[in-house]
């Protein structure tokens, strides 16, 4: 059971980091586009 919880926690932190990177990249693109246009 502990293994499953640890796996879920790892998956959660991975998804959180992934979505954070995705949002950051998306935000940077929006800012860059706003500056260029």
C-alpha positions in Angstrom: 0.0 0.0 0.0 2.8 2.4 0.8 4.3 1.7 -2.6 1.0 2.7 -4.3 0.8 5.9 -2.3 4.4 6.8 -3.1 3.7 6.2 -6.8 0.6 8.4 -6.7 2.5 11.1 -4.9 5.3 11.0 -7.5 2.8 11.0 -10.4 1.1 14.0 -8.8 4.2 16.0 -8.4 5.3 15.1 -11.9 2.0 16.3 -13.4 2.1 19.4 -11.3 5.6 20.2 -12.5 4.7 19.4 -16.1 1.6 21.6 -16.0 3.6 24.4 -14.4 6.2 24.2 -17.2 3.5 24.1 -19.8 1.7 27.1 -18.4 4.9 29.1 -18.0 5.9 28.4 -21.7 2.3 29.3 -22.8 2.5 32.5 -20.7 5.9 33.5 -22.1 4.6 32.9 -25.7 1.6 35.2 -24.9 3.8 37.9 -23.5 6.3 37.7 -26.4 3.4 37.8 -28.9 1.9 40.9 -27.1 5.3 42.6 -27.2 6.0 41.8 -30.9 2.5 42.9 -32.1 
